[in-house]
C-alpha cells in the first residue's frame, strides 16, 4: 500500500499536546532506518533507501509552522497547506 498523501497526527495527554508526527508519502509498512535532528524539537525519519518518511515534532507547543516548513523545504517537500497545519496550530 502506498501512502500518497501526507498527514499530521498530534498526540494529547490530559488535554495538552504531547507530541506530533508528520507522515510523508511512503510505502506502508515502511520503517524508519535512520533519524536525524533537523532543528529544535524536530527529528526526520528516513527509509532504508534514504528517502524522508516522516518528521517527529517533539514539542508541538513550541514548534512553529514556519520552522516545520523550513525543514520540509530542505527535504525537497512542499510547504504545509493551511488545512495540513491546522492540527499543529490548534495544539
C-alpha positions in Angstrom: 0.0 0.0 0.0 1.4 3.4 -1.0 0.5 6.4 1.2 0.4 9.2 -1.4 -0.7 12.0 0.9 1.0 13.3 4.0 -0.8 13.9 7.2 -0.1 15.4 10.6 -1.1 13.5 13.8 -1.0 15.2 17.2 -1.0 13.1 20.4 -2.6 14.7 23.5 -2.2 13.8 27.2 -4.5 15.4 29.8 -5.8 17.8 27.1 -2.3 19.1 26.2 -0.3 18.2 23.1 2.5 15.8 23.9 4.0 15.1 20.5 3.2 15.2 16.8 4.2 13.4 13.7 4.0 14.5 10.1 3.8 11.4 7.9 5.3 11.9 4.5 4.4 9.8 1.4 5.7 6.3 1.9 5.1 2.6 1.1 3.3 1.1 4.1 4.6 -0.5 6.3 7.9 1.2 5.6 10.0 1.6 8.8 12.5 4.3 9.8 16.1 3.1 9.4 17.7 6.4 10.5 16.7 9.5 12.4 18.4 12.9 12.1 17.8 16.1 14.1 16.6 18.9 11.9 16.1 21.7 14.4 14.8 22.4 17.8 12.2 19.7 18.6 12.2 18.3 15.0 13.5 14.8 14.0 13.4 13.5 10.4 13.0 9.7 9.9 14.5 8.2 6.8 13.7 4.9 5.0 16.4 2.4 4.2 16.9 4.0 0.7 17.4 7.5 2.2 14.0 9.0 1.5 12.4 11.1 4.3 9.3 9.3 5.5 8.3 11.5 8.5 9.0 14.3 10.8 8.7 13.9 14.6 7.7 17.0 16.4 8.8 16.5 20.0 7.5 19.9 21.3 4.4 20.9 19.4 3.6 23.8 21.7 6.9 25.5 20.8 7.2 24.4 17.1 6.1 26.9 14.5 4.7 26.1 11.1 7.5 28.2 9.7 10.1 26.0 11.3 8.4 22.9 10.0 8.1 24.4 6.5 11.8 25.2 6.6 12.6 21.5 7.3 10.2 20.4 4.6 11.9 22.8 2.1 15.3 21.4 3.0 13.9 17.9 2.2 12.5 19.0 -1.2 8.9 18.8 0.0 6.2 21.4 -0.4 5.2 23.7 2.5 2.2 22.7 4.6 -1.1 23.9 3.3 -3.3 25.7 5.9 -5.5 22.6 6.3 -2.5 20.4 6.9 -1.1 22.8 9.5 -4.4 23.2 11.4 -3.8 20.4 13.9 -0.4 21.9 14.9 -1.8 25.4 15.2 -4.7 24.1 17.3 -2.2 22.5 19.7 
